[in-house]
C-alpha cells in the first residue's frame, strides 16, 4: 500500500504548486503591460486546473484511506 509519508508529501506538494502558480499569476497581473495580457489569464486558468486536481486527489485520499 501507499505509505502515509508518500501521501503527506504528495498532498503538500500539490498545495505548494497551486500556491506558486497563484503567486505567479497575481504577480503577472500587477506587473501589467504586455506580459499581463499574455500570461495572467493563462496562469489563472492553470491555477484553477491545478486546484481541481489537488481537490480530487485529496478527497480521494480521504475516501480511500479513512480509518
C-alpha angles and dihedrals in degrees: 000000000000111000124238091242092057091050092050093047092048092047094049091044092054092050092048092050091051090049093050092051090047092052092046091050094049091045091051091047092054093043089065128184126079093333091058093049092049103042115015096078092045091050092050090049089050090050092054091049092048091047090053091051092046093050093048092049094046093047089047091053091048092049100044099037102041114134 
